[in-house]
Amino acid sequence: MTACALTGAMAVGGTFAYLTDSEGSVNTFTIGKVQIDLEEPNWHPEDTEDIIPNEVIKKDPKVENTGTNLAYVFAEVKIPARNIVLAGADGTRKEEGVHDLFTYGTVTMDGDREVYTPGGLNEGWSLIQSRAASGEGYSTYIFGHHRPIGKGESTLTVFDRVKFANLVEGQLDSQDVDIPVKAYAIQAGTSADGVTSTIDGVTIADASSLTREELLGVYTVFASQNTTLEDLTSVSGALKDADENGAKDLSGADR
């Protein structure tokens, strides 16, 4: 009986071998990329030499998504302003004051004749914010595209032409003036229903067609995320024909 009891104790206190298994998996995630290129396919620098009052010049900024993520895009145009005297359509001199040297607009065809519409914008674009020059400098115009653009997609041009002001001769002879244009993008995404979207508190009712107010909200998010926005919007420094890290040059050709 003592032997049996000892054997039982050993059985209870012994180590059992359990059947086991293990399995693992590795999931690879590809990080997205927001990248755009600014293009002006009909811009020709030689067209800007020795311009005259009321001359209409081809300038047609557009944005291409050369990244991988769906993106909301914006364009910023700075128009030079000067303290000048303008002439009316009948040639009458107006009061001296600070005026933009150019207007932007679209062109439509009336038979063989081009019709310039000052302030006109092409489909998909809206003016969401503007700031007039307080003195000689630049007036700033921010345009937003109502629909996000996908990989490899381009917007229509924001506008087609700029028109030089009808200034009285002898005021800016032989001077050089610039019209800086820059483009910005922020990633876009839709919610589970595939329609609505929220970006940092900005609720978008229809992700395929933003209202002007929604675009302004998204742009404000972009601006708040980029503490160097004032540097980005500055006209001083190294302005270039296109983003040197981009895939396209200003004409839209591959680098």
Phi, psi and omega per residue, in radians:
M1 nan -0.648 3.103
T2 -1.128 -0.727 3.124
A3 -1.099 -0.738 3.136
C4 -1.140 -0.671 3.141
A5 -1.148 -0.702 3.132
L6 -1.112 -0.739 3.117
T7 -1.078 -0.708 3.121
G8 -1.115 -0.691 3.139
A9 -1.136 -0.668 3.123
M10 -1.141 -0.657 -3.140
A11 -1.163 -0.715 -3.132
V12 -1.174 -0.694 -3.082
G13 -1.546 0.053 -3.094
G14 -1.324 2.950 3.133
T15 -1.760 2.198 3.139
F16 -1.667 2.544 3.031
A17 -1.670 2.095 -3.136
Y18 -1.737 2.569 3.040
L19 -1.279 2.320 -3.094
T20 -2.326 2.910 3.079
D21 -2.722 2.722 3.048
S22 -2.558 2.677 -3.141
E23 -2.629 2.453 3.122
G24 -2.336 2.820 3.080
S25 -2.501 2.654 3.079
V26 -2.093 2.119 3.108
N27 -1.794 2.242 3.141
T28 -1.728 2.265 3.123
F29 -2.010 2.267 3.082
T30 -1.679 2.130 -3.116
I31 -1.289 2.334 -3.123
G32 -1.238 3.030 -3.115
K33 -2.572 2.172 3.048
V34 -1.770 2.006 3.131
Q35 -2.577 2.380 3.131
I36 -2.296 2.844 3.015
D37 -2.262 2.395 3.061
L38 -1.618 2.255 -3.109
E39 -2.256 2.618 3.035
E40 -2.405 1.416 -2.946
P41 -1.093 -0.453 -3.109
N42 -1.879 0.243 3.126
W43 -1.398 2.198 3.123
H44 -2.285 1.923 -3.073
P45 -0.933 -0.560 -3.106
E46 -1.161 -0.329 3.119
D47 -1.289 -0.172 -3.037
T48 -1.760 0.123 -3.115
E49 -1.513 2.322 3.059
D50 0.954 0.871 -3.128
I51 -1.292 2.766 -3.084
I52 -2.153 2.800 3.120
P53 -0.929 2.437 3.133
N54 1.245 0.121 3.120
E55 -1.256 2.410 3.117
V56 -1.810 2.225 -2.999
I57 -2.161 2.428 3.124
K58 -1.183 2.161 3.024
K59 -2.710 1.995 -2.913
D60 -2.430 1.297 -3.117
P61 -1.184 2.452 3.055
K62 -2.519 2.888 -3.068
V63 -2.191 2.338 3.072
E64 -2.036 2.395 3.083
N65 -1.506 1.833 3.114
T66 -1.797 0.174 3.077
G67 -1.672 -2.667 -3.101
T68 -2.070 -0.329 -3.070
N69 -1.703 2.554 2.970
L70 -1.037 2.406 -3.017
A71 -2.481 2.520 2.914
Y72 -1.537 2.382 -3.045
V73 -2.177 2.656 -3.120
F74 -2.401 2.669 3.075
A75 -2.225 2.380 3.106
E76 -2.013 2.214 3.140
V77 -2.125 2.253 3.091
K78 -1.920 2.112 -3.123
I79 -1.798 2.188 -3.135
P80 -1.135 2.461 3.118
A81 -2.162 2.502 -3.140
R82 -2.438 2.746 3.055
N83 -1.453 1.758 -2.976
I84 -2.418 2.984 3.028
V85 -1.894 2.162 3.097
L86 -1.708 2.782 3.045
A87 -1.929 2.479 3.075
G88 -1.288 3.063 -3.132
A89 -1.059 -0.486 3.132
D90 -1.595 0.105 3.119
G91 1.564 -0.036 -3.135
T92 -1.214 2.351 3.102
R93 -1.239 2.400 3.082
K94 -1.789 3.016 3.114
E95 -1.145 2.514 3.084
E96 -1.157 2.474 3.134
G97 -3.049 3.057 3.121
V98 -1.454 2.131 -3.109
H99 -2.353 2.594 2.962
D100 -1.125 2.437 3.136
L101 -1.406 -0.284 -3.127
F102 -2.399 2.646 2.867
T103 -1.943 2.694 3.039
Y104 -1.838 2.757 3.137
G105 -3.063 3.107 -3.131
T106 -1.891 2.870 3.125
V107 -2.181 2.274 3.001
T108 -2.118 2.820 -3.103
M109 -1.784 2.297 2.999
D110 -2.023 1.557 -2.975
G111 1.201 -2.102 3.097
D112 -1.673 0.050 -3.041
R113 -1.811 2.331 3.070
E114 -1.431 2.325 3.098
V115 -1.971 2.042 -3.128
Y116 -1.590 2.252 3.112
T117 -1.955 1.808 -3.119
P118 -1.094 2.382 -3.138
G119 1.418 -0.044 -3.132
G120 -1.263 2.546 3.091
L121 -2.219 2.633 3.125
N122 -1.420 2.864 -3.043
E123 -0.966 2.335 3.096
G124 1.780 -0.292 -3.060
W125 -1.919 2.544 3.034
S126 -2.429 2.584 2.986
L127 -1.372 2.074 -3.086
I128 -1.880 -0.295 -3.130
Q129 -2.812 2.491 3.075
S130 -2.563 2.671 3.117
R131 -2.473 2.004 -3.121
A132 -1.289 2.582 3.097
A133 -1.128 2.366 3.120
S134 -1.467 -0.250 3.113
G135 -2.832 -2.776 3.099
E136 -1.186 2.140 -3.067
G137 2.977 -2.162 -3.109
Y138 -2.402 2.438 2.884
S139 -1.591 2.462 -3.043
T140 -1.972 2.342 3.131
Y141 -2.233 2.207 3.120
I142 -1.916 2.172 3.130
F143 -1.985 2.452 3.103
G144 -2.077 2.568 3.117
H145 -1.703 2.191 -2.971
H146 -1.196 -0.326 -3.102
R147 -2.135 2.365 3.070
P148 -1.138 2.616 3.140
I149 -1.977 2.485 -3.085
G150 -1.633 3.129 -3.124
K151 -0.964 2.218 3.096
G152 1.388 0.036 -3.093
E153 -1.681 2.616 3.100
S154 -2.127 2.634 3.004
T155 -1.388 2.932 2.840
L156 -1.233 2.899 3.088
T157 -1.129 2.563 3.112
V158 -1.096 -0.879 3.034
F159 -2.545 3.100 -3.027
D160 -1.933 -0.531 -3.015
R161 -2.501 2.836 2.877
V162 -2.171 2.592 -3.108
K163 -2.115 2.232 -3.132
F164 -1.255 2.501 -3.088
A165 -1.123 2.705 3.117
N166 -1.535 1.172 -3.080
L167 -1.511 2.656 3.106
V168 -1.190 2.367 -3.025
E169 -1.060 2.734 3.052
G170 1.571 0.048 -3.069
Q171 -1.664 -0.668 -3.073
L172 -2.207 0.508 -3.066
D173 -0.956 2.285 3.024
S174 1.148 0.200 3.103
Q175 -1.497 2.596 3.049
D176 -1.707 2.367 3.066
V177 -2.303 2.623 -3.083
D178 -2.040 2.678 2.962
I179 -2.161 1.569 3.133
P180 -1.249 2.383 3.080
V181 -2.243 2.317 3.083
K182 -2.352 2.668 3.140
A183 -2.138 2.556 -3.134
Y184 -2.286 2.709 3.114
A185 -2.537 2.624 3.036
I186 -2.436 2.480 -3.054
Q187 -1.049 2.562 3.119
A188 -2.057 2.658 3.103
G189 -2.753 2.710 3.122
T190 -1.947 2.770 3.117
S191 -1.408 -3.069 -3.055
A192 -1.055 -0.502 -3.138
D193 -1.372 -0.089 3.089
G194 1.303 0.083 -3.090
V195 -2.111 -1.058 -3.093
T196 -1.365 2.880 -3.137
S197 -2.708 2.634 3.074
T198 -2.307 2.240 3.090
I199 -2.143 1.815 3.048
D200 0.829 0.873 3.078
G201 1.600 -0.160 3.086
V202 -1.609 1.898 3.137
T203 -1.486 2.240 -3.108
I204 -1.947 2.052 -3.049
A205 -1.201 -0.723 -3.134
D206 -2.314 1.846 -3.035
A207 -1.143 -0.269 -3.135
S208 -1.583 -0.123 -3.121
S209 -2.745 1.652 -3.096
L210 -1.404 2.541 3.014
T211 -1.356 2.931 3.102
R212 -1.059 -0.711 -3.128
E213 -1.144 -0.691 3.106
E214 -1.156 -0.716 3.096
L215 -1.061 -0.748 3.123
L216 -1.097 -0.673 3.095
G217 -1.109 -0.749 3.122
V218 -1.141 -0.721 3.106
Y219 -1.089 -0.667 3.117
T220 -1.098 -0.672 3.066
V221 -1.084 -0.798 3.104
F222 -1.008 -0.804 -3.095
A223 -1.117 -0.673 -3.113
S224 -1.244 -0.458 3.121
Q225 -1.400 -0.344 -3.080
N226 -1.947 1.639 -3.096
T227 -1.169 -0.260 3.123
T228 -1.700 0.340 -3.077
L229 -1.002 -0.667 3.124
E230 -1.066 -0.622 3.075
D231 -1.207 -0.688 3.141
L232 -1.102 -0.655 -3.069
T233 -1.532 -0.114 -3.138
S234 -1.165 2.528 3.088
V235 -1.603 -0.118 3.095
S236 -1.485 2.847 3.130
G237 1.644 -2.792 -2.969
A238 -1.566 1.418 2.962
L239 -1.272 2.445 -3.099
K240 -2.366 2.941 -3.083
D241 -1.142 -0.546 3.133
A242 -2.828 2.889 3.127
D243 -1.017 2.074 -3.051
E244 -1.230 -0.194 3.050
N245 -1.698 0.057 -3.063
G246 -1.500 -3.124 -3.095
A247 -1.724 -0.208 -3.048
K248 -2.182 2.737 2.964
D249 -1.664 -3.079 -3.011
L250 -1.100 -0.503 3.141
S251 -1.384 -0.199 -3.105
G252 1.698 0.030 3.129
A253 -1.376 2.603 3.095
D254 -1.111 2.512 3.106
R255 -1.329 nan nan
